Amino acid sequence: MLRVFYLTTALINMLLWLRWWHVGYARTDDAPIVTCPSWLPASAVLALRRRPMYYTLCRAGPLTMITAAAWPDVWMIRLGAAAWHSLYVLAETSCTHSHRDHASLYSAWALALLPAHLAHGVALGVCVHFVASSGFAKLHVAGGAAAWAEPSTLASILRQYNSLPIREGGPLLPRASALLVRHPLLVATLSAFTLVFECALVPAALLLPLALRPLLAAVSCMLHVGIAAVQSLDIGLYFLPNLGTYCLGFGSSVPLGSPGWWCAIAVCAASAAPLLVRRRLVAEDWPLTPFALFAWSGPQWRSLFARLVDGDTRLVLGARAPPQPGQVVVPAAGLEGRRPAAGAGEVAYDGWEQAVGETLVFNEVLRGLDWEAMAAGGRAGGWAPRLAVAVEKWLAGGRLVLAGTGEPLRYASVVSVRKEEGGGGLDVVCEVLATGKGEGKGL
């Protein structure tokens, strides 16, 4: 199983990088903002992000895994593979916010530091943590199973991605996606199955007979295929590197009550403790993650996109001073070759995908989202100050820095925007509605 894990992880990552070179490498070169762990100096992350270092980490990563597969009994090789994989994952997720390699990261370190029979147990716990955390994050963020499982939740997600072409993350079968959205009962059934699978069936793997555990790996793969078909080809395929961990965890012999089994229990207990004890998710702070993938309910999803993405209001961030009227808003993907018509002065940065996002849930920011006020419409004064204050407090930990200069983003504001005249279609700040100090004019 050790060889299967290393080879599967290496080969799938190689295939994904060859197919999506522009996502794995080139697009992240233009990312204006880097996310840093709270415990690590930003300079260390920026050093990994420099092009020669980053490209070396990406290209040589599969070779370290293949080497570990060839000599799985050599401890130093396993340790080197885990360390190299960690540096790559840190550099890559700092700009993409991807969760695809976290499970393989945990498993690689278990194989490097523990005897094989204990590492298999840790991998089993990681499998449960990976899937079950996503389910329980949905319950926590959405406000219960009924809120997330209602048809509008999955339908909102499918509509959002169905509007994209395949090359930009759209579904492999857009017509099937559109047809699915028109049948609420089917959507509700799929949503309910997702919650049952994530919150009940996968945790039951800890008690299932050994022969039945691989079935959960098969169902997980089927879910990835379904995601690729009707939601997003990129998302469905990007999680294929987890196959190695599925094989190592669900496919290994970890009998009930064995030392490896108790390792799996320990991993799951650590995963569940923040939610059970403190009523909050595991921190989204690399290498930790709650795997809060698409945890928003349908009404929450619509409110977020209406207020922060599709409408004329934005959450924007600033480095040297709070965002001001007239500043160009740099999107998360960067300017991509466009030059602001407003000149080369100070700019603001779009906070969507950095502080909120579709698959990101930061506990500090979550507390700043007033769903009733956001859904009510009308004045931004009801929801904007609370959100801006929460985001600015989170920024105080140095979590976001500018990729080019290393300056930390310190200021958060909610603003109204208009499209830039004579430029590349960028947003320009019209009015500051609320600041991180709780001040603002409202609408």
C-alpha positions as CSV (number, residue, x, y, z in Angstrom):
1,M,0.0,0.0,0.0
2,L,2.9,2.4,0.6
3,R,4.0,2.0,-3.1
4,V,0.4,2.5,-4.2
5,F,0.1,5.7,-2.3
6,Y,3.3,7.2,-3.5
7,L,2.8,6.2,-7.2
8,T,-0.8,7.2,-7.3
9,T,-0.1,10.6,-5.8
10,A,2.8,11.2,-8.1
11,L,1.2,10.1,-11.4
12,I,-2.1,11.9,-10.9
13,N,-0.4,15.1,-10.0
14,M,1.8,14.8,-13.1
15,L,-1.2,14.3,-15.3
16,L,-3.1,17.3,-13.7
17,W,-0.1,19.6,-14.0
18,L,0.3,18.6,-17.7
19,R,-3.4,19.3,-18.4
20,W,-3.8,22.4,-16.4
21,W,-0.4,24.0,-16.6
22,H,-2.0,27.5,-16.8
23,V,-3.8,26.9,-13.4
24,G,-1.0,25.1,-11.6
25,Y,1.8,27.4,-12.6
26,A,1.2,30.4,-14.9
27,R,-2.0,31.8,-13.4
28,T,-0.5,31.8,-9.9
29,D,2.4,33.9,-11.2
30,D,-0.1,36.8,-11.6
31,A,-1.8,36.4,-8.2
32,P,-1.4,39.7,-6.4
33,I,-2.0,38.4,-2.9
34,V,-0.4,35.6,-1.0
35,T,-2.1,33.9,2.0
36,C,0.3,33.0,4.8
37,P,-0.1,30.7,7.8
38,S,-0.4,32.6,11.1
39,W,2.6,30.9,12.5
40,L,5.0,31.4,9.6
41,P,6.8,34.6,8.5
42,A,5.5,35.9,5.2
43,S,9.0,36.1,3.9
44,A,9.3,32.3,4.0
45,V,6.1,31.8,1.9
46,L,7.2,34.5,-0.6
47,A,10.6,32.8,-1.0
48,L,8.8,29.6,-2.0
49,R,6.7,31.6,-4.4
50,R,9.6,32.9,-6.4
51,R,9.4,31.5,-9.9
52,P,12.6,29.4,-9.9
53,M,11.9,27.9,-6.5
54,Y,8.2,27.3,-7.2
55,Y,8.7,25.7,-10.6
56,T,11.4,23.4,-9.0
57,L,9.0,22.4,-6.3
58,C,6.2,21.6,-8.7
59,R,8.3,19.7,-11.3
60,A,10.4,17.7,-8.9
61,G,7.5,16.8,-6.5
62,P,6.4,13.7,-8.4
63,L,10.0,12.5,-8.6
64,T,10.3,12.5,-4.9
65,M,7.1,10.5,-4.6
66,I,8.3,8.0,-7.2
67,T,11.6,7.6,-5.4
68,A,9.8,6.9,-2.2
69,A,7.7,4.3,-4.0
70,A,10.9,2.6,-5.3
71,W,12.5,2.5,-1.8
72,P,9.6,2.6,0.7
73,D,11.7,1.0,3.4
74,V,14.3,3.9,3.4
75,W,13.1,6.3,6.1
76,M,15.1,9.2,4.9
77,I,13.6,9.0,1.4
78,R,10.1,9.0,2.9
79,L,11.0,11.9,5.1
80,G,12.4,13.8,2.1
81,A,9.2,13.1,0.1
82,A,7.0,14.4,2.9
83,A,9.1,17.6,3.3
84,W,9.2,18.3,-0.4
85,H,5.5,17.8,-0.8
86,S,4.9,20.1,2.2
87,L,6.8,22.9,0.6
88,Y,5.0,22.5,-2.7
89,V,1.6,22.4,-1.1
90,L,2.3,25.5,1.0
91,A,3.5,27.4,-2.0
92,E,0.6,26.3,-4.2
93,T,-2.2,26.8,-1.7
94,S,-0.9,30.3,-0.7
95,C,-2.3,31.6,-4.0
96,T,-5.0,29.0,-5.1
97,H,-6.5,28.1,-1.7
98,S,-6.7,24.6,-3.0
99,H,-7.5,21.7,-0.6
100,R,-6.7,18.9,-3.0
101,D,-3.3,18.0,-1.5
102,H,-4.0,18.3,2.2
103,A,-4.9,14.6,2.6
104,S,-1.8,13.4,0.8
105,L,0.3,15.8,2.9
106,Y,-1.0,14.3,6.2
107,S,-0.5,10.7,4.9
108,A,3.0,11.4,3.7
109,W,4.0,12.7,7.1
110,A,2.4,9.7,8.8
111,L,4.4,7.4,6.6
112,A,7.6,9.3,7.3
113,L,7.2,9.4,11.1
114,L,5.3,6.3,12.1
115,P,5.6,2.5,11.7
116,A,3.5,1.3,8.8
117,H,0.7,-0.2,10.8
118,L,0.2,3.1,12.7
119,A,0.5,5.2,9.5
120,H,-2.3,3.2,7.9
121,G,-4.5,4.0,10.8
122,V,-3.6,7.7,10.6
123,A,-4.5,7.5,6.8
124,L,-7.9,6.0,7.7
125,G,-8.5,8.8,10.1
126,V,-7.4,11.3,7.5
127,C,-9.9,9.9,5.0
128,V,-12.7,10.2,7.6
129,H,-11.5,13.8,8.5
130,F,-11.3,14.8,4.9
131,V,-14.9,13.8,4.0
132,A,-16.7,14.1,7.3
133,S,-15.3,17.5,8.1
134,S,-16.8,18.8,4.8
135,G,-20.2,17.5,5.8
136,F,-20.2,18.8,9.3
137,A,-18.9,22.2,8.1
138,K,-22.0,22.4,5.9
139,L,-24.2,21.8,8.9
140,H,-22.4,24.4,11.0
141,V,-22.2,27.1,8.4
142,A,-25.6,26.6,6.8
143,G,-27.4,26.2,10.1
144,G,-28.4,22.6,10.0
145,A,-29.1,19.7,7.6
146,A,-32.4,21.0,6.4
147,A,-30.9,24.4,5.4
148,W,-28.1,23.0,3.3
149,A,-30.1,20.1,1.8
150,E,-32.9,22.3,0.4
151,P,-32.8,22.3,-3.4
152,S,-31.7,25.9,-3.7
153,T,-28.3,25.2,-2.3
154,L,-27.0,22.7,-4.8
155,A,-29.0,24.4,-7.6
156,S,-27.3,27.7,-6.8
157,I,-23.9,26.1,-7.0
158,L,-24.7,24.3,-10.3
159,R,-26.0,27.5,-11.9
160,Q,-22.9,29.4,-11.0
161,Y,-20.6,26.9,-12.5
162,N,-22.8,26.1,-15.5
163,S,-22.3,29.7,-16.6
164,L,-18.6,29.0,-17.1
165,P,-17.0,27.3,-20.1
166,I,-15.1,24.1,-19.5
167,R,-11.7,25.8,-19.8
168,E,-12.7,28.2,-17.0
169,G,-14.0,25.5,-14.6
170,G,-17.4,24.7,-16.0
171,P,-19.0,21.2,-16.0
172,L,-18.1,18.5,-18.5
173,L,-21.8,18.0,-19.3
174,P,-23.4,21.5,-19.1
175,R,-26.7,20.2,-20.5
176,A,-27.0,17.6,-17.9
177,S,-26.2,20.2,-15.3
178,A,-28.9,22.5,-16.6
179,L,-31.4,19.6,-16.7
180,L,-30.6,18.6,-13.1
181,V,-31.3,22.1,-11.9
182,R,-34.8,22.0,-13.3
183,H,-35.8,19.0,-11.1
184,P,-35.8,20.2,-7.4
185,L,-36.7,16.7,-6.1
186,L,-33.6,15.2,-7.7
187,V,-31.4,18.0,-6.5
188,A,-32.8,17.6,-3.0
189,T,-32.1,13.8,-3.2
190,L,-28.5,14.4,-4.2
191,S,-28.0,17.0,-1.5
192,A,-29.4,14.7,1.2
193,F,-27.3,11.8,0.0
194,T,-24.2,14.0,0.1
195,L,-24.9,14.9,3.8
196,V,-25.6,11.2,4.7
197,F,-22.5,10.0,3.0
198,E,-20.2,12.7,4.5
199,C,-21.7,12.8,8.0
200,A,-22.7,9.2,8.6
201,L,-21.4,6.6,6.1
202,V,-17.8,7.7,6.0
203,P,-17.5,8.0,9.8
204,A,-18.9,4.5,10.0
205,A,-15.8,3.3,8.2
206,L,-14.2,3.2,11.7
207,L,-16.6,0.4,12.6
208,L,-17.1,-1.3,9.3
209,P,-15.6,-4.7,8.5
210,L,-12.3,-4.4,6.6
211,A,-13.9,-5.8,3.4
212,L,-16.5,-3.0,3.2
213,R,-14.2,0.0,3.6
214,P,-13.0,0.0,0.0
215,L,-16.6,0.6,-1.0
216,L,-16.4,4.0,0.6
217,A,-13.4,4.8,-1.6
218,A,-15.3,3.8,-4.7
219,V,-18.3,6.0,-3.7
220,S,-15.9,8.9,-3.1
221,C,-14.5,8.5,-6.6
222,M,-18.0,8.3,-8.0
223,L,-18.8,11.6,-6.3
224,H,-15.7,13.2,-7.9
225,V,-16.9,11.9,-11.3
226,G,-20.3,13.4,-10.7
227,I,-18.8,16.7,-9.7
228,A,-16.7,16.8,-12.8
229,A,-19.8,16.0,-15.0
230,V,-22.4,18.5,-13.6
231,Q,-20.5,21.1,-11.5
232,S,-16.9,21.6,-12.5
233,L,-14.5,19.5,-14.4
234,D,-11.6,21.2,-12.7
235,I,-13.0,20.5,-9.2
236,G,-13.8,16.9,-9.9
237,L,-10.4,16.1,-11.3
238,Y,-8.4,18.2,-8.8
239,F,-9.3,15.9,-6.0
240,L,-8.1,12.8,-7.8
241,P,-4.7,13.0,-5.9
242,N,-6.7,11.9,-2.9
243,L,-7.0,8.4,-4.5
244,G,-3.6,7.5,-2.9
245,T,-4.9,8.4,0.5
246,Y,-8.2,6.5,-0.1
247,C,-6.2,3.4,-1.0
248,L,-3.9,3.8,2.0
249,G,-6.7,4.5,4.5
250,F,-9.8,2.6,3.3
251,G,-7.7,-0.2,1.7
252,S,-5.3,-1.0,4.5
253,S,-5.9,-3.6,7.1
254,V,-6.6,-1.6,10.3
255,P,-8.7,-4.0,12.5
256,L,-11.1,-2.6,15.1
257,G,-9.3,-2.0,18.4
258,S,-5.8,-2.3,16.9
259,P,-3.2,0.4,17.6
260,G,-3.7,1.7,14.1
261,W,-7.4,1.9,14.7
262,W,-6.8,4.0,17.8
263,C,-4.6,6.3,15.7
264,A,-7.6,6.8,13.4
265,I,-9.8,7.6,16.4
266,A,-7.3,10.1,17.6
267,V,-7.2,11.9,14.2
268,C,-11.0,12.0,14.1
269,A,-11.2,13.2,17.7
270,A,-8.8,16.1,17.0
271,S,-10.8,17.0,13.9
272,A,-14.1,17.0,15.8
273,A,-12.9,18.7,19.0
274,P,-13.2,22.4,17.9
275,L,-16.7,21.9,16.7
276,L,-17.9,19.9,19.7
277,V,-16.1,21.9,22.4
278,R,-15.9,25.5,21.1
279,R,-18.7,25.5,18.4
280,R,-16.2,26.5,15.7
281,L,-14.5,24.8,12.8
282,V,-11.0,23.7,12.6
283,A,-8.9,26.7,11.7
284,E,-8.3,27.4,8.0
285,D,-4.6,27.9,8.7
286,W,-2.2,25.8,6.8
287,P,-1.6,22.9,7.2
288,L,-4.9,22.8,9.1
289,T,-8.2,23.1,7.3
290,P,-11.8,22.3,8.1
291,F,-12.4,21.2,4.4
292,A,-15.4,23.6,4.4
293,L,-16.2,22.9,0.7
294,F,-19.3,24.7,-0.6
295,A,-20.6,24.9,3.0
296,W,-23.0,27.9,2.3
297,S,-26.7,27.3,2.1
298,G,-28.6,28.4,-1.0
299,P,-29.8,31.7,0.6
300,Q,-26.3,32.4,2.0
301,W,-24.8,31.6,-1.4
302,R,-27.1,34.1,-3.2
303,S,-26.5,36.8,-0.6
304,L,-22.7,36.4,-0.8
305,F,-22.7,36.7,-4.6
306,A,-25.3,39.5,-4.7
307,R,-23.3,41.6,-2.1
308,L,-19.7,40.7,-2.9
309,V,-19.5,39.5,-6.5
310,D,-22.3,40.3,-8.9
311,G,-23.8,43.5,-7.6
312,D,-22.2,47.0,-7.2
313,T,-20.8,46.4,-3.7
314,R,-17.4,44.8,-2.9
315,L,-15.3,43.8,0.1
316,V,-12.0,45.4,-0.7
317,L,-8.6,45.4,1.1
318,G,-5.8,47.9,1.4
319,A,-2.1,47.8,2.4
320,R,-1.0,51.3,3.3
321,A,-4.3,53.0,3.9
322,P,-8.0,52.2,3.8
323,P,-9.4,51.9,0.3
324,Q,-10.5,55.3,-1.1
325,P,-12.9,56.5,-3.9
326,G,-11.2,56.4,-7.3
327,Q,-9.0,53.4,-6.6
328,V,-9.0,50.5,-9.1
329,V,-10.1,47.2,-7.5
330,V,-7.6,44.5,-8.5
331,P,-9.4,41.1,-8.8
332,A,-8.1,37.9,-7.1
333,A,-6.6,36.6,-10.4
334,G,-4.6,39.8,-10.8
335,L,-4.7,42.3,-13.7
336,E,-3.8,39.6,-16.2
337,G,-2.0,42.1,-18.5
338,R,-4.6,44.8,-18.2
339,R,-3.5,48.3,-17.2
340,P,-5.8,50.5,-15.1
341,A,-6.9,53.6,-16.9
342,A,-6.8,55.5,-13.7
343,G,-3.0,55.4,-13.7
344,A,-0.4,53.8,-11.5
345,G,-1.6,55.1,-8.1
346,E,-2.7,53.2,-5.1
347,V,-5.1,50.4,-5.7
348,A,-7.5,48.3,-3.6
349,Y,-7.8,44.5,-3.7
350,D,-10.9,42.4,-4.0
351,G,-11.4,40.4,-0.8
352,W,-13.7,37.8,-2.3
353,E,-11.8,34.5,-2.6
354,Q,-9.3,35.8,-0.1
355,A,-11.3,36.3,3.0
356,V,-14.6,34.6,2.2
357,G,-14.8,32.5,-1.1
358,E,-16.8,29.5,-2.2
359,T,-14.6,26.9,-0.4
360,L,-13.1,29.0,2.4
361,V,-14.5,29.6,5.8
362,F,-12.5,31.5,8.3
363,N,-14.1,31.4,11.8
364,E,-13.3,35.0,12.4
365,V,-14.9,36.2,9.2
366,L,-17.9,33.9,9.6
367,R,-18.8,35.7,12.8
368,G,-18.9,39.0,10.7
369,L,-21.6,37.8,8.3
370,D,-25.1,39.0,9.2
371,W,-27.2,36.9,7.0
372,E,-30.5,38.5,7.8
373,A,-29.2,42.0,7.0
374,M,-27.5,40.7,3.8
375,A,-30.7,39.1,2.6
376,A,-32.9,42.0,3.5
377,G,-31.6,44.2,0.7
378,G,-31.5,48.0,0.8
379,R,-28.9,49.8,2.8
380,A,-25.5,48.3,3.3
381,G,-25.3,49.8,6.7
382,G,-27.0,46.8,8.2
383,W,-24.3,44.3,7.2
384,A,-21.3,46.1,5.9
385,P,-19.7,47.5,9.1
386,R,-19.8,44.2,10.9
387,L,-18.2,42.4,8.0
388,A,-15.5,45.0,7.5
389,V,-14.6,45.0,11.2
390,A,-14.4,41.2,11.3
391,V,-12.2,41.0,8.2
392,E,-9.9,43.7,9.4
393,K,-9.4,42.0,12.8
394,W,-8.5,38.8,10.9
395,L,-6.1,40.7,8.7
396,A,-4.3,41.9,11.8
397,G,-2.7,38.5,12.1
398,G,-0.7,39.1,8.9
399,R,-2.6,36.5,6.9
400,L,-2.6,38.3,3.6
401,V,0.5,40.0,2.0
402,L,1.2,41.5,-1.4
403,A,3.0,39.0,-3.6
404,G,5.3,41.7,-5.1
405,T,6.3,43.7,-2.1
406,G,5.5,41.5,0.9
407,E,3.5,44.3,2.5
408,P,0.7,43.0,4.7
409,L,-2.9,43.9,3.9
410,R,-4.2,45.7,7.0
411,Y,-7.4,47.5,6.0
412,A,-10.9,46.2,5.0
413,S,-13.8,48.2,3.7
414,V,-17.1,47.6,2.0
415,V,-17.5,49.9,-1.0
416,S,-19.7,50.6,-3.9
417,V,-18.1,50.3,-7.4
418,R,-18.6,51.2,-11.0
419,K,-16.9,49.9,-14.1
420,E,-13.7,51.7,-15.2
421,E,-14.1,54.0,-18.1
422,G,-11.8,53.3,-21.1
423,G,-9.9,50.6,-19.2
424,G,-10.1,46.8,-19.1
425,G,-13.4,46.5,-17.4
426,L,-12.0,46.7,-13.9
427,D,-14.1,47.9,-10.9
428,V,-13.4,51.4,-9.5
429,V,-14.3,52.4,-5.9
430,C,-17.2,55.0,-5.9
431,E,-17.9,55.3,-2.2
432,V,-16.7,53.8,1.0
433,L,-19.8,52.3,2.7
434,A,-18.1,50.8,5.8
435,T,-14.6,50.5,7.1
436,G,-12.8,48.1,9.4
437,K,-13.2,50.7,12.2
438,G,-17.0,50.3,12.0
439,E,-17.5,53.6,10.2
440,G,-19.3,54.2,6.9
441,K,-22.0,56.1,5.0
442,G,-24.3,53.2,4.0
443,L,-26.4,53.4,0.9
